[in-house]
Amino acid sequence: MSYIRGTEIFTILQFRSECSMSIRPIKSQSSATPTMEGAGVHLHRVFGFGDTDMFDPFLMMDDFRNDDPDKFQKGFPWHPHRGIETITYVLKGSVEHADSLGNKGVLSDGDVQWMTAGSGIIHQEMPTGNATGQMHGFQLWANLPRDQKMCTPRYQDVKSPDIASLTDDDGTHIRVIAGDYRGYRGPVDGIDTDPMYLDIAMPANTTRRFPFDTRRQGFAYIFEGSANFGNASDPFGVNVEKEFAGEEMKIRDQSGNRTLVVFGAGDEVAVTSGEHGVRFLLVSGAPLREPVAWHGPIVMNTREELQHAFKELNAGEFVKEGAEGWLNSRGR
């Protein structure tokens, strides 16, 4: 008869647990593309305005980053939203916002705003650079399920100090904006798609695994440094044009950023940071698997619902829940 000591049992169970975990493979990777929105804001589109199945429940993501105020200060004047949620995360500079509910405020470094447009809201977002003129942030659009498309609009403004964060022994720093990560709960709650939204910074040459619910779809977006994800053999950077010996050349910049990595099925994401470390967003949510009818800032389930929304917008009947004195017909 042989005996197994408690420590050996723990090692066996740990081994079995690790073996049963599956690393999510990379389904696709791409670079954010330059575009212009609002009143002339230069930004990079990470994804959006295409096939939504791969990103469900998310619809679009923009990386607005610029050091030239002339390329962003005209901002995003009054415009409508219905049927979605917008998540704005500011890293540098500030964004002043106002809306048809009567809300006003300013998002600054590290702040987050989660806006549920629901039945309809009209708002504006006006960015300002920091002391050196820098502006950097992200906006992610999340779809609302059919039974919540016409819910009452609401805001969740979260100041940077209220965002849960942790630093592990290896120096990895994680901000938990939404969801639950190892008992650290993000301040954004009451969201139907139960999203996980993490801002992760890893030091150079570090390997980590992050849990990823098998029922979710999601992605990573690198905005500083480089890293290997899952089955990637080389660090992801971004293709850029540089001049060498008087000639324009396309190369992969390993200090790179603006790289989107979309994952396949599995319950963990494996990451190894490059020689300069990496910082990325890790985002996931429960897919809705519902039809999408989308035009501009309004997202419904059918073409008829979409046409009705624009008919109400043109007739001055779009905002269902407005502040006292709100002039719906004039949009302000």
Secondary structure, DSSP 8 states (H G I E B T S, - for coil): -----HHHHHHHHHHHHHHH--B--EEEEEE-EEEEETTTEEEEEEE-SS--TTTTTEEEEEEEEES-GGGTTT-EEEEEEBSEEEEEEEEESEEEEEETTS-EEEE-TT-EEEEE-TT-EEEEEEEE--TTS-EEEEEEEEE--GGGTTS--EEEEE-GGGSEEEE-TTS-EEEEEESEETTEE-SB---TT--EEEEEEE-TT-EEEEE--TT-EEEEEEEEEEEEETT-SS-B-EEEEEEETTEEEEEEETT---EEEEE-S-SEEEEEEEEEEEEEEEEEE-------EEETTEEESSHHHHHHHHHHHHHT---SS--TT--GGGT-
